[in-house]
Amino acid sequence: MFKVLIGYPTYEEELDIATKTTGEFNVDVNSVIGAGEILALQKVVRRIPAAEPIVKYALDLVRATRPLESASPQLVKDRVAWGAGPRAVQFLIVAAKARAALRGNLHVSTDDIRALAAPVLRHRVVTNFAAQAEGYTPDKLIADLLDMHDPHGGGLLGDSRVNKMINA
């Protein structure tokens, strides 16, 4: 579902890891949550609504990673060998629902989608040799696509009449 980037531990952390994991040790592991509770939480997350414009925003973002899509920007056509598949949008939406729930929100927002785009997409997009040669990474591509996909470019916030009422 995610590719999370984790750096190397500090010297002290690595020393602690080496010491604690190479000798004889007994660790008591206690259950924090049961299987039934995990399944119940998964159901709660899936019940968080994602409005159709949010789903379309996520889908447009995922489809924009595919170089053979007619709507893909030129930077994708020039630098991507393989874009994200259909499971990417599924994972992006479910992850956004989980983020919304963890933040106490009752619905998914574009901010949730944007916050999880890199962890969900970075390992699903393969840049081509030209992109790799210039150091253009999947994370940079995702950041560029997020810059191009303004979540407030349409809908009510893009309507000048609504903005006029808000600013009145």
C-alpha positions as CSV (number, residue, x, y, z in Angstrom):
1,M,0.0,0.0,0.0
2,F,2.8,2.5,1.0
3,K,6.4,2.9,0.4
4,V,7.7,4.9,3.4
5,L,11.2,6.4,3.2
6,I,13.2,5.7,6.3
7,G,16.8,6.9,6.7
8,Y,19.6,5.2,8.5
9,P,19.6,5.3,12.3
10,T,22.1,7.4,14.2
11,Y,25.3,5.8,15.5
12,E,23.8,5.5,19.0
13,E,20.6,4.1,17.7
14,E,22.4,1.5,15.6
15,L,24.6,0.6,18.5
16,D,21.5,0.0,20.6
17,I,20.0,-2.1,17.8
18,A,23.1,-4.2,17.4
19,T,23.4,-4.7,21.2
20,K,19.8,-5.6,21.8
21,T,19.2,-7.9,18.8
22,T,22.4,-10.0,18.8
23,G,22.3,-11.4,22.3
24,E,20.0,-13.6,24.2
25,F,16.9,-11.7,25.2
26,N,13.3,-12.3,26.2
27,V,10.7,-9.7,25.4
28,D,7.2,-9.8,26.6
29,V,4.9,-8.8,23.9
30,N,1.4,-7.8,24.9
31,S,-1.6,-7.5,22.6
32,V,-2.7,-3.9,22.1
33,I,-5.7,-4.6,20.0
34,G,-7.5,-7.7,19.0
35,A,-8.3,-9.0,15.5
36,G,-12.0,-8.2,15.9
37,E,-11.2,-4.6,16.8
38,I,-9.0,-4.3,13.8
39,L,-11.7,-5.6,11.5
40,A,-14.2,-3.2,13.1
41,L,-11.8,-0.2,12.6
42,Q,-11.3,-1.2,9.0
43,K,-15.1,-1.1,8.5
44,V,-15.3,2.3,10.1
45,V,-12.6,3.7,7.8
46,R,-14.3,2.3,4.7
47,R,-17.5,4.1,5.8
48,I,-15.9,7.5,5.8
49,P,-17.4,9.2,2.7
50,A,-15.3,10.4,-0.2
51,A,-17.4,12.6,-2.4
52,E,-17.3,12.0,-6.2
53,P,-15.2,15.1,-6.9
54,I,-12.6,13.8,-4.4
55,V,-12.6,10.4,-6.0
56,K,-12.2,12.0,-9.4
57,Y,-9.3,14.2,-8.1
58,A,-7.5,11.1,-6.9
59,L,-8.3,9.2,-10.1
60,D,-7.1,12.2,-12.2
61,L,-3.8,12.3,-10.2
62,V,-3.2,8.6,-10.6
63,R,-4.0,8.5,-14.3
64,A,-1.7,11.5,-14.9
65,T,1.2,9.2,-14.0
66,R,0.6,7.1,-17.1
67,P,2.6,8.2,-20.1
68,L,0.2,6.7,-22.7
69,E,-2.8,8.6,-21.3
70,S,-3.8,11.4,-23.7
71,A,-4.4,13.8,-20.7
72,S,-1.0,13.1,-19.1
73,P,1.3,16.2,-19.0
74,Q,4.4,16.3,-21.3
75,L,6.7,15.8,-18.3
76,V,5.1,12.4,-17.7
77,K,5.4,11.4,-21.4
78,D,9.0,12.5,-21.4
79,R,10.1,10.9,-18.1
80,V,7.9,8.0,-17.1
81,A,8.3,4.4,-18.3
82,W,5.4,3.0,-16.3
83,G,2.6,4.7,-14.4
84,A,0.5,3.7,-11.5
85,G,-2.1,1.0,-12.0
86,P,-5.8,0.9,-10.9
87,R,-5.0,-0.4,-7.4
88,A,-3.2,2.9,-6.8
89,V,-6.4,4.9,-6.7
90,Q,-8.0,2.3,-4.5
91,F,-5.2,2.5,-1.9
92,L,-5.0,6.3,-2.2
93,I,-8.7,6.7,-1.4
94,V,-8.7,4.1,1.5
95,A,-5.6,5.7,2.9
96,A,-7.2,9.1,2.7
97,K,-10.2,7.8,4.5
98,A,-8.0,6.4,7.3
99,R,-6.2,9.8,7.5
100,A,-9.5,11.6,7.7
101,A,-10.7,9.3,10.5
102,L,-7.4,9.7,12.4
103,R,-7.8,13.5,12.2
104,G,-11.4,13.3,13.4
105,N,-12.8,14.4,10.1
106,L,-16.1,12.9,8.9
107,H,-15.2,13.0,5.2
108,V,-12.1,12.8,2.9
109,S,-10.6,16.1,1.6
110,T,-8.2,16.8,-1.2
111,D,-5.7,17.6,1.6
112,D,-5.9,13.9,2.6
113,I,-5.3,12.8,-1.0
114,R,-2.4,15.1,-1.4
115,A,-0.8,14.2,1.9
116,L,-0.8,10.5,0.9
117,A,0.0,10.8,-2.8
118,A,3.8,10.2,-2.5
119,P,3.7,7.2,-0.1
120,V,1.0,5.5,-2.2
121,L,2.4,6.4,-5.6
122,R,6.2,6.5,-5.3
123,H,6.8,2.8,-5.8
124,R,4.1,2.5,-8.5
125,V,5.7,4.9,-10.9
126,V,8.9,4.0,-12.8
127,T,10.8,6.8,-14.3
128,N,12.7,6.1,-17.6
129,F,16.5,6.3,-18.2
130,A,16.4,9.9,-19.2
131,A,14.7,10.9,-16.0
132,Q,17.0,8.8,-13.8
133,A,20.1,10.2,-15.6
134,E,19.0,13.7,-14.6
135,G,18.1,12.7,-11.0
136,Y,14.4,13.1,-11.6
137,T,12.7,10.8,-9.0
138,P,9.2,9.5,-8.6
139,D,8.8,11.8,-5.6
140,K,9.7,14.9,-7.7
141,L,7.2,13.7,-10.4
142,I,4.5,13.4,-7.8
143,A,5.3,16.8,-6.4
144,D,5.1,18.3,-9.9
145,L,1.8,16.6,-10.6
146,L,0.4,17.9,-7.3
147,D,1.4,21.4,-8.3
148,M,-0.4,20.9,-11.6
149,H,-3.6,19.5,-10.0
150,D,-5.0,22.4,-8.2
151,P,-7.8,21.0,-6.0
152,H,-9.5,24.4,-5.9
153,G,-9.4,25.0,-9.6
154,G,-13.1,24.2,-10.2
155,G,-16.3,23.6,-8.3
156,L,-17.7,26.2,-5.9
157,L,-14.4,27.7,-4.9
158,G,-13.6,28.3,-8.6
159,D,-16.9,30.1,-9.2
160,S,-16.4,33.9,-9.1
161,R,-20.0,34.4,-7.9
162,V,-19.3,32.3,-4.8
163,N,-16.0,34.1,-4.1
164,K,-17.8,37.4,-4.4
165,M,-20.3,36.3,-1.7
166,I,-17.6,35.0,0.6
167,N,-15.5,38.1,0.3
168,A,-18.5,40.5,0.6
